[in-house]
Amino acid sequence: MVVVRQQEKAEDKALEAVQRIAHGLTGEELAVLTSAVSGEARNGDVGKARRVVCSQAHLLEDPELIALWEVLAPKAPMPLPNNRRKLLGEHDAAEYLCLSVRTLQKWRVDGGGPVFVKTGRSVRYEIADLDDWVDQRRFRSTSEVSVRLQET
């Protein structure tokens, strides 16, 4: 009885996720995905539904994506979509770090800021690099700051 309720709850979460990405799907993709989530899929439709989920993963929050994937493929590992290596523009990166855009721009010229990616005229920051940069600046006291700055 409890397992059946958990299954129904997972299907409800998955259907909510389908509704969230419905605007970006064709009619056929939506039909395949809905039938797969509700357990009424024809042979081969579950595979199609999983491909649709992977193509639309960037529109879902992680809990929604996980719920959807667990209903579609309970024993299969969820593949990481190609878009999981998240890059931020300089405005988003500045907001992420609680800094001004000008500060990041100055650090790109002078050095001392986080690692960045330059593609053409665009500047991007990988979230993992921003987190690493912040982690390198953890101190227990102000005297530790001056000692570490003298070493560099």
N, C-alpha and C positions, 0 to 999 in steps of 0.2 A: 504494500500500500504506500509506504513512504517512498520507495523507489519510483513508483508510478507518478507520484506528485512531483518529485524532483525532475523527472523526465519532462512532465508537462511544463514546469517552471522554466527549464532550459529551452524548451520549444518556444515558450512565450518570449523569452529574452531574444532568441534567435529571430523570431518574427518581427520584433521591434527593430532589430538591426537591419533586417531586410527593408522595412519601411523607411529607415533612415537613408539608405542608398538607392531607393527605388527611382528617384528622379534621374539618376545617371544610367539606368538600365533600359535595354530595349524590352519590348513586350514579351518576347520569347525568353530572354534572360530572367525577367521577373517571374514568369510562369514556372520556369525550370527551378529557380531558387525557392519559390514558395512551396511548390510540390515536394521538393526534397526536404525542406525543413519540416513540413507537416507529415512526412512519412509516406506520402502518396506518389513518390517518384517512380517513373518507369525505368527500365533497365538502361543504365548508362547516364541517366540524368544527374545522379549524385556527383559523378565526375565532372560534368559540365557545371554543376552548381559550385563545386569547389574552385574551379577555374574562375568563375564569375567573382567569387569572394576574394580570391587573390588579386584580381584586377581592380577591385574596388576597395581594397584594404585601407588605402590612404584616407578614405572618408569616415572610417570607423575608429572609435576609441578602443583601446586595448581590451577592456572587459566585454564590449560588444563583439569584437572580432573573435575573441576566445569562445564566447557563448555560441556564436554562429558556427565556428569550426567544430566545437565539441558535438553539436547536433549532427553536422554533416559527416564527420569522420571521427567517431569517438575513439578509435584505436590508432588513427594515423597522426603522426606528429604534424603540427602546424608549421608550414614553411614560412620563413620570413620573407615578406614581400620585398621587392627591390627598393622600395621607397623607405625602408626602415632606417637607412643611413641619413638621418635628418640634417639638412643644412639650413642655417638661418642667414637671412640677409643682415646687413649691419644694423639696421634699426631694431630688428627682433633680437639680435645678439646683445645690443646695448641694453634693451629692456630686460633681457634674461639676466644680465649681470648687474642691473641697476646702475648703469653708467650712462653718460651721454654719448651720442654718436661721435661728437668731436673728439672725445677722449680716445675712443677706439681708432679713429682716423690718425690722431697724433701718435699713438703707440705703433701703428703700422709703419709710420715713417721713422720714428726714433727707436723702435724696438721695445721690448718689455711687456708687450701685450700678448694675448692668446694667439695661437697658431691660426692662420686663415688660409682660405683657398681662393685663388684668383683665376677666374675664367673670363678672358676678354676684359671688359670693363667692370664686370661684376665681382664683388667681394662677398664671400660666404664663410660662415663659421660652422664647424661641426659641433654639435652639442657635447659629444664626448671630449673634444678638445677644450671647450669652455669649462667643463667640469674638472678636467685635469688641471687646467690653469688655476682655477679657484683652489683646488686641493693643495697645490704647491704653495699657496699663500696662507696656510693655516699656521697660527702661532699660539703659544701658551702665555707669552708675556711680551711686553714691548722691548725688553732687552734682547730677546731672541730675534726680533726683527732686525735690529741694528747689527747683530753678529752675522746673521745670514746675508744681509746686504753687503757687508764688508767682504765676505767670501766670494761674492760674484763680481 
